[in-house]
Amino acid sequence: MQLLTTPNEMRAWSRARRRDGRRIGVVPTMGALHAGHLELVRAAAERADDVVVTIFVNPLQFNQSADFDSYPRPIDDDVRQCEAAGVAAVYAPTASVMYPDGFQTHVEPGDLADRLEGPMRPGHFRGVTTVVTKLFGAVEPDVAMFGRKDFQQLAIITRMVADLDMGIEIVGVPIVREHDGLALSSRNVRLTEPDRAAALVLSRSLQSGRAAYERGDTDASSLIDLVRSSIEAEPRARLEYVELVDSATLRDVDRADDHSVLLTAAWFGDVRLIDNLPLEAG
């Protein structure tokens, strides 16, 4: 496995393999790898000959400096996990490489970024689209894997790749959960034991919303209220939002259908978690 740290090194590596007719898959991450990331690696290996994992904690997508500073960075462990998973190369640039003195160009994500997470995290998706564009420019992949836990991010990246004619296949991989339903996240390690137990309310509440839909309730307000009241009943949860949107446009819907998805975000102590659940089971 190769460990590469500059865009020129990464491009040279990727181009050499593509000249040999090999298909390149990429899994963009901010490190602190867990089973969810490894599932993305497995999915990429099914669609590509060589898998690249990028590891970069992107300062442009953090709204709070404390959150950026406390984000876990176990790079040595991440590299070992990648090697064990059969990853062909890890691309781990530094911030000074990604954003050298004089850097000023950004990628604007459009109105898909103006709802849900957007108002809560101003500039976040601008940071995401900018860094992903730079990572794609270095890796030059054929296919890229993103987890559906970050549902809005997946929609925005899919739109960006189509709008900018990048020619990259974007694949969304279902959420990987702990045995008790908690969506895997690198932030989970920062939860206290009581907050970890309380955070289970997110997946349980979303499941109750889908169960109500499956029983025939299609009124969006009714489903949202059900999920919201369930989360608010947990005293350790500080709810930010519950929304029911169309999975493609991310716009609010009045009546739920199989193309709708429930999304939520809440704080547990000083850790912010997001989760979502499509109403169509499976």
C-alpha positions in Angstrom: 0.0 0.0 0.0 1.2 3.5 -0.9 1.0 6.5 1.4 0.8 9.7 -0.7 0.8 13.2 0.6 0.7 15.6 -2.4 -1.7 16.0 -5.3 1.2 15.5 -7.8 2.1 12.2 -6.2 -1.5 11.1 -6.1 -2.2 12.0 -9.7 1.0 10.2 -10.9 0.0 7.1 -9.0 -3.6 7.1 -10.3 -2.6 7.8 -13.9 -0.1 5.0 -14.0 -2.8 2.5 -13.0 -5.3 3.9 -15.4 -2.8 3.5 -18.2 -2.8 -0.2 -17.3 -6.6 -0.2 -17.7 -7.4 -0.3 -14.0 -10.5 1.3 -12.6 -9.9 3.6 -9.6 -12.3 3.9 -6.7 -12.1 6.5 -3.9 -13.4 6.7 -0.4 -13.1 10.3 0.9 -12.8 10.4 4.7 -11.7 12.7 7.6 -10.0 9.7 9.2 -10.9 8.2 12.6 -12.0 5.2 10.5 -14.7 2.8 11.8 -16.7 -0.1 10.4 -18.8 2.3 8.4 -15.8 3.5 6.5 -14.6 0.0 5.9 -18.0 -0.8 4.4 -17.4 2.0 1.9 -14.0 0.4 1.1 -15.6 -3.0 0.6 -18.3 -1.4 -1.7 -15.6 0.4 -3.6 -13.6 -2.8 -4.1 -16.6 -4.3 -5.8 -16.6 -1.5 -8.4 -13.0 -0.8 -8.9 -9.6 -2.5 -9.3 -7.8 -0.2 -6.9 -9.2 1.6 -3.9 -7.9 4.9 -2.6 -8.9 6.2 0.8 -8.3 9.9 1.4 -7.8 11.1 4.9 -8.0 14.9 5.6 -9.7 16.8 8.4 -11.0 19.7 6.4 -11.0 23.0 8.2 -13.3 24.6 5.7 -16.3 22.5 6.8 -16.2 23.1 10.5 -18.2 25.9 12.0 -16.7 25.7 15.4 -13.0 25.8 16.0 -13.4 23.6 19.1 -15.1 20.9 17.0 -12.3 21.0 14.5 -9.6 20.9 17.2 -11.2 18.0 19.0 -11.9 15.9 15.9 -10.0 12.6 16.4 -6.9 12.1 14.2 -5.5 8.6 14.8 -3.7 8.6 11.5 -1.4 5.6 12.3 -4.3 3.4 13.2 -6.2 4.6 10.1 -3.4 3.6 7.8 -3.1 0.2 9.5 -6.8 -0.4 9.0 -6.6 0.6 5.3 -3.7 -1.7 4.7 -5.6 -4.6 6.4 -8.6 -3.9 4.3 -6.7 -4.2 1.0 -6.6 -0.5 0.2 -4.1 0.2 -2.6 -3.2 3.8 -1.6 -3.9 6.3 1.1 -3.9 10.0 0.2 -3.3 12.1 3.3 -2.4 15.7 2.5 -1.7 18.3 5.1 -3.7 21.5 5.4 -0.8 23.5 4.0 -0.8 21.3 0.9 -4.6 21.5 0.4 -4.8 25.3 1.2 -1.5 27.0 0.5 -0.9 30.7 1.1 -3.0 32.6 -1.4 -5.8 30.0 -1.7 -9.1 31.7 -2.6 -11.2 29.5 -4.9 -14.2 27.8 -3.6 -17.0 25.7 -5.1 -20.6 26.9 -4.3 -23.0 24.1 -3.7 -26.3 25.7 -4.8 -29.7 25.6 -3.1 -29.4 22.0 -2.0 -27.2 23.4 0.7 -29.7 26.0 1.9 -31.9 23.7 4.0 -31.5 21.0 6.7 -27.9 21.2 7.8 -27.2 24.4 5.8 -28.8 27.0 8.2 -27.2 25.2 11.2 -23.7 25.1 9.7 -23.1 28.2 7.5 -20.5 27.6 4.9 -20.2 23.9 5.8 -21.2 22.5 2.4 -19.1 25.1 0.6 -16.2 23.6 2.4 -17.3 20.1 1.5 -17.8 20.8 -2.2 -14.4 22.6 -2.3 -12.4 19.8 -0.6 -14.1 17.0 -2.5 -13.4 18.8 -5.8 -9.7 19.1 -4.8 -9.6 15.4 -3.8 -11.2 14.3 -7.0 -8.7 16.4 -8.9 -5.8 14.6 -7.2 -7.2 11.1 -7.3 -9.0 11.2 -10.6 -11.3 8.4 -9.7 -13.8 6.5 -11.8 -16.1 5.9 -8.8 -16.5 7.5 -5.4 -18.3 6.1 -2.4 -20.2 8.2 0.2 -22.2 7.0 3.2 -25.9 7.8 3.3 -25.7 8.9 6.9 -24.6 12.3 5.5 -27.7 12.2 3.2 -27.6 15.9 2.3 -23.9 15.8 1.5 -24.5 12.8 -0.8 -27.2 14.7 -2.7 -25.0 17.8 -3.0 -21.9 15.9 -4.3 -24.1 13.9 -6.7 -25.5 17.2 -8.1 -22.0 18.8 -8.2 -20.5 16.0 -10.2 -23.4 16.1 -12.7 -23.3 19.9 -13.0 -19.6 20.1 -13.5 -19.3 17.2 -15.9 -16.8 15.4 -13.7 -17.6 12.0 -15.2 -17.3 10.2 -11.8 -19.8 7.6 -10.6 -21.2 8.5 -7.2 -22.4 5.6 -5.1 -24.3 6.0 -1.8 -23.8 3.2 0.7 -26.4 2.5 3.4 -25.8 3.6 7.0 -23.9 1.1 9.1 -25.2 0.9 12.7 -24.1 -0.5 16.0 -26.0 -3.5 17.2 -28.3 -1.2 19.2 -29.1 1.0 16.2 -26.8 4.0 16.7 -25.4 5.2 13.4 -21.7 4.8 13.3 -19.8 8.1 13.4 -16.3 9.2 14.2 -17.9 11.6 16.8 -19.4 8.7 18.8 -16.1 8.2 20.7 -16.6 11.6 22.2 -20.0 10.6 23.8 -20.1 10.1 27.5 -21.7 6.8 28.5 -25.0 8.5 29.5 -25.1 10.5 26.3 -24.2 7.3 24.3 -27.3 5.6 25.8 -29.5 8.7 25.2 -28.4 9.0 21.6 -30.2 5.8 20.7 -33.4 7.9 20.7 -32.5 9.1 17.2 -32.7 5.7 15.5 -35.7 4.6 17.6 -37.6 7.8 16.8 -36.9 7.5 13.1 -38.0 3.9 13.1 -41.3 4.9 14.8 -41.9 7.4 12.1 -41.3 4.8 9.4 -43.6 2.3 11.2 -46.3 4.9 11.3 -45.9 5.5 7.5 -46.1 1.7 6.9 -49.4 1.7 8.9 -50.8 4.2 6.4 -50.0 7.6 7.9 -48.7 9.8 5.0 -49.3 13.2 6.6 -45.9 14.9 6.8 -46.8 17.0 9.9 -48.0 14.0 11.7 -44.9 12.0 11.0 -42.6 14.8 11.9 -44.4 15.5 15.2 -44.2 11.9 16.1 -40.4 11.8 15.7 -39.9 15.2 17.2 -41.9 14.4 20.4 -40.1 11.1 20.8 -36.7 12.8 20.7 -37.7 15.7 22.9 -38.9 13.2 25.5 -35.2 12.3 26.0 -33.9 14.9 28.5 -30.3 14.6 27.4 -31.1 15.4 23.8 -31.1 19.0 22.4 -33.0 18.7 19.2 -32.1 20.9 16.2 -34.5 19.6 13.6 -36.7 16.9 12.3 -37.6 17.1 8.6 -39.4 15.0 6.0 -38.1 15.7 2.5 -38.0 14.4 -1.0 -34.9 12.2 -1.3 -33.8 13.8 -4.6 -34.6 17.5 -4.2 -34.4 17.7 -0.3 -37.5 19.9 -0.4 -40.2 19.5 2.3 -43.2 17.3 1.3 -46.8 17.6 2.5 -47.5 13.9 1.9 -45.0 11.1 2.5 -44.3 8.5 -0.1 -41.6 5.9 -0.8 -39.3 8.7 -2.1 -39.4 10.5 1.2 -36.7 10.5 3.9 -36.9 11.5 7.6 -33.8 13.4 8.8 -32.8 14.7 12.2 -30.0 16.3 14.1 -29.5 16.7 17.8 -26.9 17.5 20.5 -25.9 15.1 23.2 -23.6 17.0 25.5 -21.1 18.7 23.3 -21.5 16.2 20.4 -23.8 16.8 17.5 -25.2 13.8 15.8 -27.2 13.4 12.6 -29.3 10.4 11.4 -31.9 9.7 8.7 -34.2 6.9 7.5 -35.8 6.5 4.1 -39.5 5.7 4.4 -39.1 2.9 1.9 -37.9 -0.1 3.8 -34.9 -2.1 2.5 
